[in-house]
Amino acid sequence: MALAQALADFRMAVQDCNELVLLAYNTDAQGSFVATACQRQKIVTAAFLSFFLAWEAFVESAVLDYMTGEPSVLGRLPVRLANPPSRQHALDMLIGTQRFFDFGNHDYTLRAAKLFLDSGGPIGTYFPTITQALADLRTMRNASAHITATAQSGLDGLAQRILGPAAVIPCRLGEFLLAQHPHDSAGITIFAHYQRLVDVAAELIANG
């Protein structure tokens, strides 16, 4: 089933990202880090960007699969408001007159899902439950891909909201991601916290 494969691909990609983070913190026989602090920052940032791209790919697959009549993992079929004959045609409908469709923008994706699926289908049901998390991920994505004052300001604001007085400003994304999330009772990192949130959403979306 297409959605089962999309979910499996997403989870495999997340596992690869986490293994990359572990590689960044490899030590030699003396217990010293093999990579420099700067290299570790870059590796963790690259791992996050790969994670975000994997999420984007999953969302694209889910939207196109449901638009073209693919059943969910549990065999459910959302009511379609349009009947594109192929995935490419469905993608063309989403793109419209633009150059591309940004599946990493949760607002655009939710709006599009509501145009082509009754109440947005599973996207319309579960995206609103993680709106803040998706907005936070986009803030981090912008900070990982753009060296601008606007991107840095967004990341600093996010760090202050989550870490409070403990936030180090200007925030460095690699350090921020691996800090313990102060509001997660599991005592996990900020990176792991967001991974868990979107993993739950991905499974619910795939299940329909």
PENORTA-V988751 format. One record per residue. N is the residue number from 1. RES is the residue in three letters. PSI is psi as a letter, one per 40 degrees, with the letter a starting at -180 (none if undefined). NEAR is the number of other C-alpha atoms within 12 Angstrom. Layout:
{{N;RES;PSI;NEAR} {N;RES;PSI;NEAR}}
This chain:
{{1;MET;h;20} {2;ALA;d;27} {3;LEU;d;37} {4;ALA;d;27} {5;GLN;d;22} {6;ALA;d;31} {7;LEU;d;34} {8;ALA;d;24} {9;ASP;d;26} {10;PHE;d;35} {11;ARG;d;27} {12;MET;d;20} {13;ALA;d;28} {14;VAL;d;32} {15;GLN;d;23} {16;ASP;d;21} {17;CYS;d;30} {18;ASN;d;29} {19;GLU;d;21} {20;LEU;d;25} {21;VAL;d;32} {22;LEU;d;20} {23;LEU;d;22} {24;ALA;d;29} {25;TYR;f;25} {26;ASN;i;21} {27;THR;i;15} {28;ASP;a;12} {29;ALA;d;8} {30;GLN;e;8} {31;GLY;e;10} {32;SER;i;13} {33;PHE;h;18} {34;VAL;d;18} {35;ALA;i;21} {36;THR;i;15} {37;ALA;d;18} {38;CYS;d;18} {39;GLN;d;19} {40;ARG;d;28} {41;GLN;d;27} {42;LYS;d;26} {43;ILE;d;31} {44;VAL;d;35} {45;THR;d;34} {46;ALA;d;29} {47;ALA;d;35} {48;PHE;d;43} {49;LEU;d;35} {50;SER;d;29} {51;PHE;d;40} {52;PHE;d;37} {53;LEU;d;28} {54;ALA;d;32} {55;TRP;d;40} {56;GLU;d;32} {57;ALA;d;29} {58;PHE;d;37} {59;VAL;d;42} {60;GLU;d;41} {61;SER;d;36} {62;ALA;d;48} {63;VAL;d;48} {64;LEU;d;41} {65;ASP;d;42} {66;TYR;d;45} {67;MET;d;41} {68;THR;e;31} {69;GLY;e;30} {70;GLU;h;31} {71;PRO;i;28} {72;SER;i;33} {73;VAL;d;26} {74;LEU;e;18} {75;GLY;e;17} {76;ARG;i;19} {77;LEU;h;24} {78;PRO;i;34} {79;VAL;h;24} {80;ARG;i;27} {81;LEU;e;21} {82;ALA;i;24} {83;ASN;g;21} {84;PRO;h;23} {85;PRO;e;17} {86;SER;i;18} {87;ARG;d;23} {88;GLN;d;17} {89;HIS;d;18} {90;ALA;d;32} {91;LEU;d;32} {92;ASP;d;19} {93;MET;d;27} {94;LEU;d;31} {95;ILE;d;20} {96;GLY;b;13} {97;THR;e;10} {98;GLN;i;11} {99;ARG;d;11} {100;PHE;i;16} {101;PHE;h;27} {102;ASP;g;23} {103;PHE;e;32} {104;GLY;e;30} {105;ASN;h;28} {106;HIS;d;32} {107;ASP;d;24} {108;TYR;d;24} {109;THR;d;35} {110;LEU;d;35} {111;ARG;d;25} {112;ALA;d;34} {113;ALA;d;39} {114;LYS;d;28} {115;LEU;d;25} {116;PHE;e;33} {117;LEU;i;33} {118;ASP;h;23} {119;SER;e;22} {120;GLY;e;31} {121;GLY;a;38} {122;PRO;d;40} {123;ILE;d;46} {124;GLY;d;33} {125;THR;d;25} {126;TYR;d;29} {127;PHE;d;33} {128;PRO;d;22} {129;THR;e;22} {130;ILE;f;27} {131;THR;d;24} {132;GLN;d;19} {133;ALA;d;26} {134;LEU;d;32} {135;ALA;d;25} {136;ASP;d;34} {137;LEU;d;36} {138;ARG;d;33} {139;THR;d;30} {140;MET;d;41} {141;ARG;d;33} {142;ASN;d;27} {143;ALA;d;34} {144;SER;d;34} {145;ALA;e;23} {146;HIS;h;20} {147;ILE;g;17} {148;THR;i;13} {149;ALA;d;14} {150;THR;d;16} {151;ALA;d;25} {152;GLN;d;25} {153;SER;d;23} {154;GLY;d;30} {155;LEU;d;39} {156;ASP;d;29} {157;GLY;d;25} {158;LEU;d;32} {159;ALA;d;34} {160;GLN;d;20} {161;ARG;d;19} {162;ILE;d;27} {163;LEU;e;26} {164;GLY;b;16} {165;PRO;e;13} {166;ALA;e;17} {167;ALA;h;25} {168;VAL;h;21} {169;ILE;h;21} {170;PRO;i;20} {171;CYS;h;29} {172;ARG;h;31} {173;LEU;d;43} {174;GLY;d;32} {175;GLU;d;30} {176;PHE;d;35} {177;LEU;d;42} {178;LEU;e;30} {179;ALA;i;27} {180;GLN;h;24} {181;HIS;h;26} {182;PRO;e;23} {183;HIS;e;16} {184;ASP;h;19} {185;SER;e;11} {186;ALA;e;13} {187;GLY;f;15} {188;ILE;i;19} {189;THR;i;25} {190;ILE;d;33} {191;PHE;d;36} {192;ALA;d;27} {193;HIS;d;27} {194;TYR;d;33} {195;GLN;d;33} {196;ARG;d;23} {197;LEU;d;26} {198;VAL;d;37} {199;ASP;d;33} {200;VAL;d;21} {201;ALA;d;32} {202;ALA;d;41} {203;GLU;d;31} {204;LEU;d;28} {205;ILE;d;39} {206;ALA;d;41} {207;ASN;d;31} {208;GLY;none;30}}
